[in-house]
Amino acid sequence: MTTPALAPESSPRSSRRGGADGDYARLLRRISDAGLMNRRPVYYAVRLGLVGGAFAAGWAAFVLVGDSWWTLMVAAFMAVTCAQVALVMHDVAHRQVFRLRRPTEIVGRVVGNAGIGLAYGWWQDKHTRHHANPNHEELDPDVAPDVLIWSQRQARASRGLPRLIGRAQAFLFFPLLMLEGLNLHAAGVRALRNRSLKHRGLEGVLLIGHFAVYLAALFAVLPADKAFAFLAVHQALFGLYMGCVFAPNHKGMPTLTGDDRPDYLRRQVLTSRNVRGGVLTDFALGGLNYQIEHHLFPSMPTPNLRHAQVIVRDYCAEIGVPYHETGLISSYREALRHLHHVGAPLRTADRHPGAR
C-alpha cells in the first residue's frame, strides 16, 4: 500500500543518522542476494537492436516519403524513437549495459552526441549531481531555478522571466516542454565552452557533426517549408516526450536545502515517486517509473527494477520510511499542483504590489 508523501515544501531531516546508515546496507544485501544487481546482456542486446532498428527505419522512411506532408508523421515517429535512444543512453551512462568505462563512454557518445545531438559528457555530469542530491535546491541542477521555479523560496527570490512565468507555470508547463528538446541541444553546445569537460574536442566534433548532417538531410530531402515543419514537429514532440518521462520522477516531492541531507536511503526514497503501470508504462517511461529503485541502485539493469520494487517497498514499510507510488495521470496532477503552489507568492504579490 502506498504511503503518502511528505508535503512538497517540507524537508526530511538528517536525524537518526546512527542507525540509518546501516539501513541501506541491509537493503542492498537483500537485493544482491536476490540476484537483482546481475547484468542482463541478452535484454540489452535485444533492446539496443530494436531501438537502433527503429531509428534506422525512421530515417529510411523519411527519405522514402520525401516531399510530402506525410513526412510530419515520420517526424512524430522519430521524436518517440529519439527519446527511446536517449533512454538507452541513460542506461548506458549508469553502467547498466557495460561494466567497463571505455565501452560505456564510446557507446554513450556515439548514441548521444552523434545519434541524437545530446552531449553525453555534459549530461552525465549533470545527472550524476542529480543522483547524489535529488531535489536539493542548491546541489541538484534539475531543481535549480531557471525558466521554472521549484519552491516558494525560489519564487520569492526570482526575477525577470522566471518571475513572470512562475505565476502561471502550472498552466504553461506542458507547452514549455515542447522547447525542452532545443534546450537540451543548446545546453550541450554551451557546455563545450567549459574547459573542464572531458574529451571536449571529441564531444564537439560529434555534436556539431550531428547537427550538420541532420540539417543537411532535412533541406536536401525536403523543400524549406516542409523542412522547417519537420524540424518543429520533431523537436517539439521530442522535448514533450522527454519531459513527460522525467517530470513524474521528482517534481512535487519534498525538496532539501542547506545542510539538510538525510542518509542515502532516505535521501533517495523521500524525494522520488514511483509510477504504477504495466508493460506499456514500463516501455513508455523506459523503466524510470521505478524511480525509487533506480535511485537506490543506479547500476541495476532496468528489467530488474520491477522485481526490486517488491523488496524495497516492503523494506521501507518495515523501517518506517514513506514510499510514494501513484498512477501516471496522478503523478502529473501532483507535479502540476506543486508548481501552482510554488507560484502562490508571485500571485499574491500581483494582488498586493507592496507585499514582498
Secondary structure, DSSP 8 states (H G I E B T S, - for coil): -------TT-------HHHHHHHHHHHHHHHHHTTTTS--HHHHHHHHHHHHHHHHHHHHHHHHH-SSTTHHHHHHHHHHHHHHHHHHHHHHHTTSS-SSHHHHHHHHHIIIIIIIS--HHHHHHHHHHHHHSTTBTTT-GGGS-SSS--SHHHHHH--HHHHHHHTTHHHHHHHHHTTHHHHHHHHHHHHTT-TTSTTHHHHHHHHHHHHHHHHHHHHHHS-HHHHHHHHHHHHHHHHHHHHHHHHHHHTTS--B-TT----HHHHHHHT--EE---HHHHHHTTTTTSHHHHHH-TTS-GGGHHHHHHHHHHHHHHHT----EE-HHHHHHHHHHHHHHHTHHHHHHHHSTT--
